[in-house]
Amino acid sequence: MTTASNQAERPEAAISQGRVTIVLWVLMLFYALNYVDRQIVGILAEPIAKEFGLSDTQIGVMTGLAFAAFYAGLGIPLARLADNPKTNRVVLLSVCLALWSGMTALCGLAQNYAQMLLGRIGVAVGEAGCMPGAHSLIADMVPPERRSSAIAFFGVGQPVGVLLGMVLGGILADAYGWRTAFLVVGLPGVALALVALKLVPEPRRVLGKAAAAAAPRATVGQAIAEIIRSPAYLFMLGAGSVMAFVTFGQGVWIAIFLQRTHELTPGQTGLWLGLLSGGLGIVGMVVGGWAADRFATRSPRHQLTPVVVSLLIALPLQLLAVTVGDWRLAILLFGLVAGCQAFYFGPGWGLVQGLVSPPARATAAAVKLFVQAVLGLGVGPLLFGAISDILKPSYGDESVRMVLLFASFIFLVPALCYWLASRSLERELAAPGRG
């Protein structure tokens, strides 16, 4: 049991609630720019493909595999650096932000497919350090009973970034071309990186250098051992990986589907899909985190109940979105699907921080991020694009519709995994050193 003395030494007891609120806003903006720079290539994929003469499989490599290989590969090393008690995670996050933002701007200068791939790889290298370090910071500043809501607020950056990436990317591409779109959205991140160094405290420094140096560390083997011993973590890893496969796999192709099948311009697609998917995604993210914390007061296992229900609702909504003839109704339905998908973020990532000991938190997040990146960012867009190419001789431009119909039924898999994870949550979160 945590004593009053030990509680006073915890970082969340040493940092004011006002400062924590500022930190959450800054980190949310980090994550928003993370997704702006990641998402914008999806809305610009069609004009880029036309200029460079790309196949759907090459689009999948550009938007997924090339990015995911480095994003996943560097995630764990950067998380290990964040877990080091001597590391200033604020500096680490700021350097990563400046790197991925600068590389996004450079994508606008690409003259061929190979240069574009190199630019996306540079973005991936910077973005690999964002989520594990940010989650570790939040877990050190926010007590367990508010962690799902806090991480859900951080996660609001995802739909905000999706919204801005689509809307700004589409409008700028229509007005000035896709190159200008990359340049405009890439540069603000460098300024935010400098601001963060002034506004965000490192909790380890709040407790003093002696406390940071004395803090326990977990080796990679110890961290992996903790993960393997947690059935709830493993089921949530499976659920999150399939969620990433569907979310990132179909994300690029929904925009392409609307442009090919409903004949919308990139600007129209980005504006309406961004507003509805981003706006309803924000609602889903906030409500999902709030519902998880609220349901947890009854029993910890119920934190995942809203997630399971939301995924079961997403399936019929997507089937309707892909089959309706009116593009306005299709975009509304895709937006509702995005809102349902967003429910998982707060509890899905917040519980990861409670299922392992503090010295292994960033590593646990990075392992989950690694697997999700490989299956979601890497395999998802590439596999969906390859299937579309295979179906194209039979279905023409409607091949993308068939791919999205297939994706609808995959929502059943994470729903089952989250339900299985919930069965052991109460026992695992009550273990010594957890929660």
Number of C-alpha atoms within 10 A of each C-alpha: 6 9 8 8 8 10 12 12 14 18 21 19 16 14 18 11 13 8 14 18 12 13 21 21 16 20 27 23 21 28 25 25 28 29 21 29 30 22 23 28 24 30 32 28 22 22 17 20 16 10 11 11 12 17 14 24 19 18 24 27 23 28 27 28 26 22 27 28 19 23 26 26 18 19 30 24 16 23 26 24 19 26 25 20 19 17 16 18 27 23 16 19 27 23 18 25 28 22 21 29 28 23 24 30 23 22 25 19 15 15 11 12 18 10 14 20 19 18 24 25 23 23 30 29 23 27 30 31 27 24 24 27 28 26 24 23 25 22 24 22 25 21 16 18 13 16 27 31 26 27 28 30 23 28 27 27 27 28 29 26 26 31 30 25 32 32 26 23 34 28 21 21 22 17 12 11 17 25 19 18 26 29 19 15 22 26 18 16 25 18 13 17 22 15 13 18 16 9 13 19 18 19 21 22 16 16 16 10 13 11 15 17 13 10 14 14 17 18 14 15 9 13 21 16 12 17 23 12 13 17 18 28 28 18 19 26 26 21 26 25 23 23 23 26 26 24 20 24 28 24 20 26 26 23 24 25 22 23 19 17 15 15 13 16 21 27 22 18 27 30 20 20 27 29 22 22 26 29 21 25 30 25 19 27 32 25 21 31 32 22 22 29 24 18 17 18 12 10 13 22 22 21 29 31 19 19 27 23 14 21 25 19 15 22 19 15 19 23 19 16 26 24 13 13 12 10 19 14 14 22 24 19 24 24 25 25 25 26 28 28 27 30 30 30 26 32 28 25 24 25 24 22 28 22 26 28 20 22 21 27 27 31 31 29 25 29 20 25 25 24 21 26 29 23 27 27 30 29 23 29 32 25 22 27 26 20 17 24 19 14 17 16 10 10 14 11 17 15 20 28 22 18 23 24 17 12 19 21 16 16 24 16 15 25 21 16 20 25 21 19 21 22 16 16 23 16 11 20 18 13 13 10 13 14 20
